[in-house]
Amino acid sequence: FFFLYSSSIQYGGFIHLHGAMPTVSHHSSASRLMPCSQSTGHGPGSSSAGHAKLLSLSNRTRAAGRRPSLPPNRPHFERFEHRGEGRDAIERGALLFSEVVGARRLREGVGCGASSSETAAAPSSLRLELPYGDRTITLETGEVGRQASGAIIATDGETVLYTTACSDNDFASDGSFAPLQINYTERFSAAGKTSGSFFKRDSRQKENEVLVSRLVDRPLRPMIAAGWPHSVQVLQWVLSYDFEHSPEPLAITAAGAALALSDVPMKKAVAGVRVGRVDGQFVVNPTVAQMESSTLDLIMAGTRDAVLMIEGFCDFLTEDEMLKAIRLGQEAIAQQCAAIEVWAADLGKEKRTEDLKSPPEGLDEIITQQIGAEIEDAYRTISLKKVRGEAVAIIKEKVKESLILADGETQETHPGKYDATTVSMALKRVESRIMRNLVLREGYRADGRGIRDVRPIWSRASMLPRTHGSALFTRGETQAIAVTTLGCKESAQRVDSMGSEQDEERRFYLQYFFPPSSVGETGRVGAPGRREIGHGNLAERALVPIVPSERAFPYTIRVESTITESNGSSSMASVCGGCLSMMDAGVPIDRMVAGVAMGLILEPDGSFVVLTDILGSEDALGDMDFKVAGDDNGVTAFQMDIKVEGACMKLKARYHCDFRCLSSLAGRDALCG
């Protein structure tokens, strides 16, 4: 058996056993060894004489101290055409295995083998090739992970990613949000390495894996059908990594394809690409070597019609250059999504739409008639987040008493009442519509600002007496304490990951802390969550372009950002505070960087408003969260999440005149004076 196993590994074959007789196949399907029919004398009804011959042959072979040779007229194998160097080795291994199993079954008094009609066919894969920049990638399904609702083997060069998508029958959500979980894992074995941990086992997610999981999650979540209540889990493993083709954009495409094949109702297929800028030219899905000299690292995802997610880091690129990169990436995404949708229509499972929860007709209108004017008045007159939230909550309680079913009541006996979840969802829709209408019709925002206004900014340096550098940055009701600590090489952050070099170290890093007290709540405190890791990475990458070289400033730079108040864009407050604290610590930076979050209110009729420096409520009830950092000449980092599919390239071109606001010129002037 060991010989058979090692032969299959050496020559790229795989073994399928049915009963005692093996089926040996190559991935190329060029050859196959199949068991013969019962007429050969070795089926289920064969006599013991045949098994005795097998046992005798096995004993003689072992006594001679050699492997069995292939008999010229072996009755229990039927020869098929074979191409490949490993034919004899694999056949000898298969024969040896059949002899051993035949002897064992002879001792147990059972028949050996099975008829050809009972032999199961080896699993096979169905492939789809997609354009991927200057090359193609391959998606395969049907051979691996057949019990998952959707399973994909994605291959780019020699980088291989295995992705599964499954859904439960539970009701994990009331339909107001998609209960989606993404877990992306990079196996050390994929790069021929072993984990440096004590147990030598891949365990909890590393920081880079969390960041990729967030990249995959953000474009998929808005594409799950509204009202979907069941838990959805997408699991991804990098099984092979060639150090040339990065797995991040491949993970987005593989997850989108797995969900498209699954029974989870998706509005459209989702795919992802990376765009770089090498030697002044934009490149779709550049290699790892090309990215080392690239001045842009843009990962984006979307459907065949629209962009859903953008995250990128660059060296002070202009707005025009950014738009060109986004247009190029959207064209590549559209090609992939169109092919995946055709593939999924042919191979995919039937979608589970019977449990989708839709809002009852007329409920929103009843609530608007009863308390709509009061909610609008609260938004017009109360500018403080906490006070306004308490006032709106009191108003909502009035309507809950008259619309929510009491204990023992049913909708059949009380047709004008609904369960608490349905009413709560309707209240959220009504509040969102009121806030959006105020912005669209009158340009009026909850804190009284205009759509282009930045909140008042206060900042103070050298706040803490014993730190190397510190700053307090306040923008409206968002506040951060930033601290910079300088150190020697031993203070550098060590990186242990699949793609990292041995003893790789980072001499600049930013760590972000978001305690629950920053929003006046209690909650978990401890290891950083996914949100904290993602926000910290965005702020860090925004500041990387202004960090001096090691030769000019041979110190490790560690920046901490602790959020003490939050009402929108705390990650961009970390950029502003981090820049100030680095200056206070004496880090010789050439340019100052600020950050701001932009929002979008988009209606089905195409009317829209772009908001500068959004509040938390405008983020939650609006259609876009676009964070961007840089100075008045260029951009260093940006991150966009779209909650609706209407943000197409045409819309981006329409508000291109407002794109300069993304650099927060007003915010930078207020900050830097």
Summary of the structure (lengths in Angstrom):
residues: 673
radius of gyration: 30.9
end to end distance: 77.0
largest distance: 98.8
contacts: 2238
relative contact order: 0.08
helix: 37%
strand: 25%
